[in-house]
């Protein structure tokens, strides 16, 4: 089972909002830039799954969930 690391997500958010990620990107070699972009693409994919999962967790076994067909 995967561990949940809220602190890591908070640190990642700070890294992106502070501008440090942009600075690192601009100063990095091409290989590292590609790695950073791949990381962000994967993060966005995971965020979509998280949204779907949250919706299922919130609305499962609820009247609204029954109306929308949430399983």
C-alpha positions as a Markdown table, in Angstrom:
| # | Residue | x | y | z |
|---|---|---|---|---|
| 1 | Unk | 0.0 | 0.0 | 0.0 |
| 2 | Unk | 1.3 | 3.4 | -0.9 |
| 3 | Unk | 2.1 | 5.8 | 1.9 |
| 4 | Unk | 0.6 | 9.3 | 1.9 |
| 5 | Unk | 3.1 | 12.1 | 2.3 |
| 6 | Unk | 1.2 | 15.4 | 2.7 |
| 7 | Unk | 4.4 | 17.2 | 3.7 |
| 8 | Unk | 6.0 | 16.3 | 0.4 |
| 9 | Unk | 3.0 | 17.7 | -1.5 |
| 10 | Unk | 3.2 | 20.9 | 0.5 |
| 11 | Unk | 6.9 | 21.2 | -0.1 |
| 12 | Unk | 6.3 | 20.6 | -3.8 |
| 13 | Unk | 3.6 | 23.3 | -3.9 |
| 14 | Unk | 6.0 | 25.7 | -2.2 |
| 15 | Unk | 8.7 | 24.8 | -4.7 |
| 16 | Unk | 6.5 | 25.6 | -7.6 |
| 17 | Unk | 4.8 | 28.7 | -6.2 |
| 18 | Unk | 8.0 | 30.3 | -4.9 |
| 19 | Unk | 9.5 | 30.4 | -8.4 |
| 20 | Unk | 12.3 | 28.0 | -7.4 |
| 21 | Unk | 11.1 | 25.4 | -9.9 |
| 22 | Unk | 11.1 | 28.0 | -12.7 |
| 23 | Unk | 14.6 | 29.1 | -11.7 |
| 24 | Unk | 15.9 | 25.5 | -11.6 |
| 25 | Unk | 14.3 | 24.8 | -15.0 |
| 26 | Unk | 16.0 | 27.9 | -16.6 |
| 27 | Unk | 19.4 | 27.0 | -15.2 |
| 28 | Unk | 19.3 | 23.2 | -15.9 |
| 29 | Unk | 20.7 | 21.2 | -18.8 |
| 30 | Unk | 18.3 | 19.9 | -21.4 |
| 31 | Unk | 18.1 | 16.4 | -19.9 |
| 32 | Unk | 17.0 | 17.8 | -16.5 |
| 33 | Unk | 14.5 | 20.1 | -18.1 |
| 34 | Unk | 12.9 | 17.1 | -19.9 |
| 35 | Unk | 12.8 | 15.2 | -16.6 |
| 36 | Unk | 11.1 | 18.2 | -14.9 |
| 37 | Unk | 8.5 | 18.4 | -17.6 |
| 38 | Unk | 7.8 | 14.7 | -17.5 |
| 39 | Unk | 7.4 | 14.9 | -13.7 |
| 40 | Unk | 4.9 | 17.8 | -14.1 |
| 41 | Unk | 3.0 | 15.8 | -16.8 |
| 42 | Unk | 2.8 | 12.8 | -14.5 |
| 43 | Unk | 1.7 | 15.0 | -11.6 |
| 44 | Unk | -1.1 | 16.4 | -13.7 |
| 45 | Unk | -2.2 | 12.9 | -14.7 |
| 46 | Unk | -2.2 | 11.9 | -11.0 |
| 47 | Unk | -4.2 | 15.0 | -10.1 |
| 48 | Unk | -6.9 | 13.9 | -12.6 |
| 49 | Unk | -7.1 | 10.5 | -10.9 |
| 50 | Unk | -7.1 | 12.2 | -7.5 |
| 51 | Unk | -10.1 | 14.3 | -8.6 |
| 52 | Unk | -12.0 | 11.2 | -9.8 |
| 53 | Unk | -11.1 | 9.3 | -6.6 |
| 54 | Unk | -12.2 | 12.2 | -4.4 |
| 55 | Unk | -15.5 | 12.4 | -6.2 |
| 56 | Unk | -16.1 | 8.7 | -5.8 |
| 57 | Unk | -15.2 | 8.8 | -2.1 |
| 58 | Unk | -17.4 | 11.8 | -1.4 |
| 59 | Unk | -20.5 | 10.8 | -3.3 |
| 60 | Unk | -20.4 | 7.0 | -3.0 |
| 61 | Unk | -23.5 | 5.8 | -1.1 |
| 62 | Unk | -25.1 | 9.2 | -1.2 |
| 63 | Unk | -28.3 | 10.4 | -2.8 |
| 64 | Unk | -26.4 | 12.6 | -5.2 |
| 65 | Unk | -24.1 | 9.8 | -6.1 |
| 66 | Unk | -27.1 | 7.6 | -6.9 |
| 67 | Unk | -28.5 | 10.3 | -9.1 |
| 68 | Unk | -25.2 | 10.8 | -11.0 |
| 69 | Unk | -24.4 | 7.1 | -11.1 |
| 70 | Unk | -21.2 | 7.4 | -9.1 |
| 71 | Unk | -19.8 | 4.0 | -8.2 |
